[in-house]
Amino acid sequence: MSFRIGKRRFHWLGLLTLGYIAWSLMPVLIAVMFSFNEGRSRTNWTGFYLRWYLEDPERSVLHDPTMHTALLHTMRLGLIVTLITVPLGVMLALGLDRWRGRIPAGANLLVIMSFVLPEILLAVALLFVATTLSTPLELGLVGQVMGLVTFQLSYPVVIVRARMLAIGPQYEQAAIDLGATPLGAVRRVLLPMLLPAIFASTVLVFADVIDDFVLVRYLSGDASTEPVSVKIYNTARAAPTPALNALATLVLAASLLAVVLGFLAYKFFSRGERDVGVESFTRDL
């Protein structure tokens, strides 16, 4: 169903899509806009200024030590969890794809279950472990990293396994027929072809970690281990200034930058990746 406005034809489905996008992005754009507000109000626009990023000597993101701590802790969590989760997820995906039996079937079920497991349930369980049992898990950075790795591990596993199913086993078999060992075929043929999925997993895990709230709040220790999401939650109940919007905007910018870089890397490594692995191996022979 469609109708004409001028010389263009608009479909109801397209209008619904545009309406949904506008409804989803409008609050975010308004919050970002007021981060550049000159005055203290978060509802009345008084002019464009960088006061809450740089200029204010006490309350700007640049000069407020609590906001420094929250932002740096958020980025640190994102980097550490991503560097741990993605390699573990890739290795687990390879193991689940190669191993047959009840144990890998159970592990695969646990991976799928993590998608439907409520995050708050995992957070409460890990909080109980950290505060009651004698384990290496403790509140603060260590507990947050362990909890986030546990929760995020399923994403690279599912993405990489889906990529492996699309690739198929024929390229590894061709490399083995040409004289490669099974490990050499994985390292020199399969892994280069998995790079798009690995980059996609990296972007997804990093963007999700820096936006996480439930796990990091339950497993945070003192104020130095509160990320931006917890800082915003605790401050929004008081009398926040647009500096809070500025802090959230910086996290949003980091997420968008990660998505853009991941998309460019995905496009770069997706071009002709089906031939790169076997060609490089045969050339090395």
C-alpha positions in Angstrom: 0.0 0.0 0.0 1.4 3.4 -1.0 0.5 7.0 -1.8 2.1 9.8 -3.7 3.4 13.1 -2.4 4.6 15.2 -5.3 6.7 13.1 -7.5 7.7 10.5 -4.9 5.9 7.4 -3.7 6.0 6.6 0.0 5.1 3.2 1.3 3.5 2.6 4.7 6.2 0.1 5.6 8.9 2.8 4.9 6.9 5.3 7.0 6.7 2.9 9.9 10.4 2.3 9.7 11.3 6.0 9.6 8.8 6.6 12.5 10.4 3.9 14.6 13.9 5.2 13.9 12.9 8.8 14.8 11.1 7.6 18.0 14.2 5.6 19.0 16.8 8.2 18.2 15.0 11.4 19.2 15.6 11.1 23.0 19.3 10.3 22.4 19.7 13.3 20.1 18.0 15.6 22.6 20.3 14.3 25.4 23.3 14.9 23.2 22.1 18.3 22.2 21.7 19.5 25.8 25.3 18.3 26.6 26.3 21.4 24.6 23.9 23.7 26.5 25.4 26.8 27.9 23.3 26.9 31.1 22.7 24.4 33.8 19.3 23.4 32.6 18.7 20.1 30.8 15.4 21.2 29.4 15.8 24.8 28.4 18.2 25.6 25.6 20.2 28.8 26.2 23.0 28.5 23.6 25.8 26.3 22.3 28.9 26.0 24.5 31.5 23.4 25.5 31.1 24.3 29.1 30.2 20.8 30.4 33.0 19.1 28.4 35.9 21.5 29.0 35.2 25.0 30.2 33.5 24.6 33.6 36.4 24.6 36.2 34.6 22.2 38.6 31.7 20.4 37.0 32.9 19.7 33.4 33.9 16.2 32.4 37.5 17.4 32.1 37.7 18.8 35.6 35.5 16.5 37.6 37.6 13.7 39.1 34.6 11.4 39.7 33.7 11.6 36.0 37.3 11.0 35.0 37.3 7.9 37.1 34.0 6.6 35.8 34.9 7.2 32.1 38.4 5.6 32.5 37.0 2.6 34.4 34.4 2.1 31.7 37.0 2.1 28.9 39.2 -0.2 30.9 36.4 -2.7 31.4 35.6 -2.6 27.7 39.1 -3.3 26.6 39.9 -5.9 29.2 36.7 -7.9 28.8 36.9 -7.7 25.0 40.6 -8.9 25.0 39.6 -11.9 27.1 36.2 -12.8 25.8 36.8 -12.8 22.0 39.8 -15.2 22.0 38.0 -17.5 24.5 34.9 -17.3 22.3 36.8 -18.2 19.1 38.5 -21.1 20.8 35.3 -22.4 22.3 33.5 -22.1 18.9 36.3 -24.1 17.3 36.1 -26.7 20.0 32.3 -27.0 19.9 32.4 -27.4 16.1 35.1 -30.1 16.2 34.2 -32.1 19.3 31.3 -34.5 19.3 29.6 -36.1 22.3 27.5 -35.2 25.4 30.0 -32.8 26.9 30.2 -30.4 23.9 26.4 -30.8 23.5 25.9 -29.7 27.1 28.4 -26.8 26.6 26.6 -25.7 23.5 23.3 -25.7 25.5 24.8 -23.5 28.1 26.0 -21.1 25.5 22.5 -20.9 24.1 21.0 -20.6 27.6 23.0 -17.5 28.3 20.9 -15.6 25.7 17.7 -16.3 27.7 19.2 -16.1 31.2 18.2 -12.8 32.9 21.2 -10.7 33.5 20.0 -9.7 36.9 19.8 -13.4 37.9 23.5 -13.9 37.0 24.4 -10.6 38.8 22.8 -11.7 42.0 24.3 -15.1 41.8 27.8 -13.7 41.3 27.3 -11.2 44.1 26.4 -14.1 46.4 29.6 -16.0 45.3 31.7 -12.9 45.8 30.4 -12.0 49.2 29.7 -15.4 50.8 32.0 -18.0 49.3 35.8 -18.1 49.4 36.7 -17.8 45.7 38.9 -15.6 43.6 35.8 -13.6 42.6 35.7 -10.3 44.6 33.8 -7.1 44.2 35.5 -4.5 42.0 37.4 -4.8 38.8 38.1 -8.5 39.1 34.5 -9.4 39.8 33.2 -7.1 37.1 35.6 -8.6 34.5 34.7 -12.2 35.4 31.0 -11.5 35.4 31.1 -9.6 32.1 33.2 -12.3 30.4 30.8 -15.0 31.6 27.8 -13.0 30.3 29.4 -11.9 27.0 31.1 -15.2 26.0 28.2 -16.5 24.1 28.2 -13.7 21.5 31.6 -14.5 19.8 30.8 -18.3 20.1 27.5 -17.9 18.2 28.8 -15.4 15.6 32.0 -17.4 14.9 30.1 -20.7 14.6 27.6 -19.2 12.2 30.5 -18.0 10.1 32.1 -21.5 10.2 28.8 -23.0 9.0 28.7 -20.6 6.1 32.3 -21.3 5.1 32.1 -25.1 5.3 34.9 -27.6 5.8 36.1 -27.8 2.2 38.9 -25.2 2.5 40.5 -26.8 5.5 40.3 -30.2 3.7 41.9 -28.6 0.6 44.8 -27.3 2.8 45.3 -30.7 4.4 45.3 -32.3 1.0 48.1 -29.9 0.0 50.2 -31.0 3.0 49.1 -28.9 5.9 48.6 -30.3 9.4 45.1 -29.9 10.9 46.4 -27.1 13.2 48.2 -25.5 10.3 45.0 -25.5 8.2 43.1 -23.8 11.1 45.8 -21.2 11.6 46.6 -20.4 7.9 43.3 -21.0 6.2 40.3 -21.0 8.6 41.3 -18.1 11.0 41.9 -15.6 8.1 38.4 -16.5 6.8 37.0 -16.0 10.3 38.3 -12.5 10.6 35.1 -10.7 9.7 33.2 -12.7 12.3 36.0 -12.0 14.9 35.8 -8.3 14.2 32.1 -8.3 14.5 32.3 -10.1 17.8 34.9 -7.6 19.0 32.7 -4.6 18.2 29.6 -6.2 19.7 31.3 -7.2 23.0 33.0 -3.9 23.4 29.9 -1.8 22.7 27.8 -4.0 25.0 30.3 -3.9 27.9 30.6 -0.1 28.0 26.8 0.2 28.1 26.3 -2.6 30.7 24.6 -1.6 34.0 23.2 -4.5 35.9 26.3 -6.7 36.3 28.7 -3.8 36.9 26.4 -2.2 39.5 26.0 -5.4 41.5 29.7 -6.3 41.3 31.2 -2.8 41.8 33.2 -2.1 44.9 34.1 1.4 46.0 33.5 4.6 43.9 36.6 3.9 41.8 35.0 0.8 40.3 31.7 2.5 39.2 31.5 2.9 35.4 29.6 5.6 33.6 26.3 3.7 33.6 26.3 3.5 37.4 27.6 7.1 37.7 24.7 8.3 35.6 22.2 6.2 37.6 23.4 7.5 40.9 23.7 11.2 39.8 20.4 11.4 37.9 18.4 11.1 41.1 20.0 14.3 42.5 20.2 17.6 40.6 22.4 16.7 37.6 23.9 19.2 35.3 24.4 18.8 31.5 27.8 17.4 32.4 26.0 14.1 32.9 24.8 14.4 29.3 28.3 15.1 28.2 29.6 12.0 29.9 27.0 9.8 28.3 27.7 11.4 24.9 31.4 10.5 25.2 30.4 6.8 25.8 28.0 7.0 22.9 30.8 8.4 20.7 33.1 5.5 21.8 30.4 3.0 20.9 29.8 4.6 17.5 33.6 4.7 16.8 33.9 1.0 17.6 31.0 0.2 15.3 32.4 2.3 12.4 35.9 0.8 12.8 34.5 -2.7 13.0 32.3 -2.2 10.0 35.3 -0.9 7.9 37.4 -3.9 9.1 34.6 -6.3 8.3 34.3 -4.8 4.8 38.0 -5.0 4.3 38.5 -8.6 5.4 35.3 -9.7 3.6 36.7 -8.9 0.2 37.8 -12.1 -1.4 38.5 -13.9 1.9 37.4 -17.2 0.5 40.4 -17.3 -1.7 43.0 -15.7 0.5 43.5 -18.5 2.9 44.1 -21.3 0.4 46.1 -19.0 -2.0 48.5 -17.9 0.8 49.0 -21.5 1.9 49.7 -22.8 -1.6 52.1 -19.8 -2.2 54.0 -20.7 1.0 54.4 -24.2 -0.3 
